[in-house]
């Protein structure tokens, strides 16, 4: 049954890590295997919580409370960190120029039942929404994500980079990293702040700008990097295939981000060779 939601090796990996971080207790009747299966149904198909108890042997209150326990102990986020750390370790062993080009972008998530981390979506007649920012590499592997109210894109870059579970300077060994973004990120102040991190911002020049954001944007190689910016757009399109990520129905932002990290685990383990993770 779980193979319809995720591959069997991914499902077994989730169960193994969850049992390690959240060990079963004697009083605990519901197995983590059954709870994870119901949570994956909610993630993939957007099943309401009240319908999770109809198919399984447990009530929907049991499934929801166990999911809240996972969120409170940050189990899903820690699992995603393990996956990214193994992916980073594999890239270090390849002796290639990994993470030389990173791509960043934001998207609006329509809000239905949330009460925190909410702003106004200017592209949807000012309706309530949550803004999610991600940074990914050339392989469409999301390395960091950050949710906030609908702030400007330039204010979310540092927080998104800080959400990556590794130090970029140590991984890059103090080499230059290029951060490719769209015109919304064309800011001289942002370029100066990223320069202290040894990161060069690559954006197109706005019409009202007299000069490029920095010297790296004026190089011929910048056009090649900007042509690959659709990578981050494809990452958003892949993540929004999960119904629970495409729109926010959770009351708290931590619960929504738990679903987002769970979707990242599924997509990352599918894109990376199994020998690296399992």
C-alpha positions in Angstrom: 0.0 0.0 0.0 2.8 2.4 0.8 4.4 1.9 -2.6 1.6 4.0 -4.2 2.6 7.0 -2.1 6.4 6.6 -2.0 9.0 4.0 -3.0 9.4 1.2 -0.5 13.0 2.0 0.3 12.1 5.6 1.2 9.2 4.4 3.3 11.4 2.0 5.2 14.0 4.8 5.7 11.4 7.1 7.2 10.3 4.4 9.6 13.9 3.5 10.6 14.8 7.1 11.3 11.5 7.9 13.1 11.9 4.8 15.4 15.4 6.0 16.2 14.5 9.6 17.0 11.0 8.7 18.5 11.4 5.3 20.0 8.2 3.3 20.7 7.0 3.2 24.3 5.3 0.4 26.2 2.1 2.4 26.6 2.2 3.5 22.9 -0.3 1.4 21.0 -0.2 3.0 17.6 2.9 2.0 15.5 5.0 4.7 13.8 4.6 2.7 10.6 0.9 3.2 10.5 1.1 6.8 11.5 3.6 7.7 8.8 1.5 6.0 6.2 -1.5 8.1 7.1 0.6 11.3 7.2 1.9 10.5 3.7 -1.7 10.2 2.5 -2.4 13.6 3.9 0.7 15.0 2.2 0.2 13.4 -1.2 -3.6 13.6 -1.7 -4.6 16.4 0.7 -6.8 14.0 2.7 -8.5 15.7 5.6 -7.4 14.6 9.1 -10.8 13.3 9.9 -10.6 10.8 7.0 -7.3 9.3 8.1 -9.1 7.1 10.7 -11.5 5.5 8.2 -8.8 3.4 6.4 -6.5 2.7 9.3 -7.0 0.9 12.6 -6.5 4.1 14.7 -8.7 7.2 15.1 -7.9 10.4 13.3 -7.1 12.0 16.7 -4.4 9.5 17.3 -2.8 10.2 13.9 -3.0 13.9 14.4 -1.6 13.9 17.9 1.3 11.7 16.9 2.0 14.0 13.9 2.0 17.0 16.4 4.5 15.0 18.5 6.8 14.5 15.5 6.6 18.3 14.8 7.3 19.2 18.5 10.4 17.0 18.6 11.5 18.2 15.1 11.8 14.7 13.8 10.9 15.3 10.2 13.3 18.2 10.0 16.2 16.2 11.5 15.5 13.4 9.0 15.8 15.9 6.1 19.1 17.2 7.6 20.5 13.7 7.6 19.6 13.3 3.9 21.3 16.6 3.0 24.4 15.8 5.0 24.8 12.5 3.2 24.3 14.3 -0.1 26.9 16.9 0.8 29.4 14.3 1.9 29.0 12.5 -1.4 29.6 15.7 -3.3 32.8 16.3 -1.3 34.1 12.9 -2.3 33.6 13.6 -6.0 36.2 16.3 -6.0 34.1 18.5 -8.3 33.1 22.1 -8.1 29.9 21.3 -6.3 27.6 24.1 -5.1 29.3 26.6 -7.3 26.0 27.9 -8.6 23.0 28.1 -6.3 19.5 29.4 -7.3 17.1 31.2 -5.0 13.5 32.2 -5.4 10.2 32.6 -3.5 6.6 31.6 -4.0 3.3 32.4 -2.4 1.4 29.6 -0.6 -2.4 30.2 -0.4 -3.5 30.2 3.2 -6.8 28.6 4.3 -6.5 27.7 8.0 -3.3 29.2 9.2 -3.1 31.8 12.0 0.6 32.7 12.1 3.2 33.7 9.6 0.6 35.2 7.3 0.8 38.2 4.9 -0.9 39.6 1.9 -0.4 38.2 -1.6 -0.1 41.2 -3.9 -0.5 38.9 -7.0 -3.8 37.4 -5.7 -5.8 40.6 -4.8 -4.3 40.9 -1.4 -5.5 37.6 -0.1 -3.8 35.9 2.9 -0.7 33.8 2.0 2.6 32.5 3.3 5.8 33.2 1.5 8.3 30.3 1.1 11.9 30.8 -0.1 14.2 28.0 -1.2 17.7 27.7 -2.4 18.7 24.7 -4.6 21.7 23.5 -6.7 22.0 22.6 -10.3 20.6 19.1 -9.6 17.3 20.6 -8.3 18.2 19.5 -4.8 16.7 21.9 -2.3 19.4 22.8 0.2 17.5 25.3 2.4 14.0 26.7 2.8 12.4 29.4 4.9 8.8 30.5 5.5 7.8 34.0 6.5 5.0 36.5 6.0 5.0 38.2 2.6 8.2 40.2 3.0 10.3 41.4 0.1 12.5 38.8 -1.5 15.7 40.6 -0.6 14.9 40.3 3.1 14.7 36.5 3.0 17.9 35.6 1.3 20.1 35.5 4.4 17.6 33.5 6.4 17.2 31.0 3.5 21.0 30.6 3.3 21.2 30.1 7.1 18.6 27.3 6.9 21.1 25.1 5.0 22.3 22.3 7.3 26.0 22.9 6.5 28.4 25.8 6.4 28.8 26.9 2.8 32.3 28.4 3.4 33.6 25.1 4.7 32.0 23.0 1.9 33.3 25.4 -0.8 36.7 25.7 0.9 36.5 29.5 0.7 35.8 29.5 -3.1 33.4 31.9 -4.7 29.8 30.9 -4.8 27.4 32.4 -7.4 23.8 32.9 -6.3 21.5 33.3 -9.3 18.2 35.1 -8.9 15.6 37.1 -10.8 15.2 40.9 -11.0 13.5 41.1 -7.7 16.8 40.4 -6.0 18.7 43.2 -7.9 19.8 45.2 -4.9 23.2 46.9 -4.2 22.8 46.5 -0.5 22.0 42.8 -0.8 25.0 42.3 -3.0 27.3 43.9 -0.5 25.9 41.8 2.4 26.4 38.6 0.4 29.9 39.7 -0.5 30.9 39.3 3.1 30.0 35.6 2.8 32.1 35.2 -0.4 28.9 35.0 -2.5 28.4 36.8 -5.8 24.8 37.7 -6.6 23.9 37.2 -10.3 20.7 39.0 -11.5 19.5 40.9 -14.5 19.7 44.6 -14.5 16.5 46.5 -13.9 15.4 49.3 -16.2 15.9 52.0 -13.5 19.4 50.8 -12.7 22.3 52.6 -14.2 24.8 49.8 -13.6 24.8 46.2 -12.8 24.4 44.9 -9.2 28.1 43.9 -9.2 30.9 43.1 -11.5 30.0 39.5 -11.8 26.7 40.3 -13.5 28.4 42.1 -16.3 30.5 39.1 -17.3 29.5 37.0 -20.3 29.3 33.9 -18.1 26.5 35.5 -16.2 24.1 35.0 -19.1 24.8 31.3 -19.0 24.0 31.1 -15.3 20.8 33.2 -15.7 19.7 30.8 -18.4 19.7 28.0 -15.8 17.5 29.9 -13.4 14.5 27.8 -14.3 16.0 25.1 -12.1 14.5 26.7 -9.0 11.1 27.1 -10.8 11.1 23.4 -11.6 11.8 22.7 -7.9 8.8 24.6 -6.9 6.7 22.9 -9.5 7.8 19.5 -8.2 7.0 20.4 -4.6 3.6 21.7 -5.4 2.5 18.3 -6.7 1.9 17.5 -3.1 -1.6 18.7 -2.3 -0.7 19.7 1.3 2.2 21.8 0.1 0.4 23.6 -2.8 -1.9 25.3 -0.2 -1.6 25.7 3.5 -4.4 24.2 5.6 -2.4 23.7 8.9 -3.0 26.1 11.8 0.6 26.6 12.6 3.5 27.3 10.3 5.6 24.6 12.0 3.1 22.0 10.9 3.1 23.2 7.4 6.9 23.3 7.2 6.9 19.7 8.6 4.9 18.7 5.5 7.3 20.7 3.3 10.4 18.9 4.8 8.6 15.6 4.3 8.1 16.4 0.6 11.7 17.4 0.3 12.8 14.1 1.8 10.7 12.2 -0.8 11.9 14.2 -3.8 15.6 14.3 -2.7 15.7 10.5 -2.1 14.2 10.0 -5.6 16.8 12.2 -7.3 19.8 10.9 -5.5 21.2 7.4 -6.2 20.0 5.0 -3.4 23.5 4.0 -2.5 24.2 7.4 -1.1 21.2 7.5 1.3 20.3 4.0 2.1 
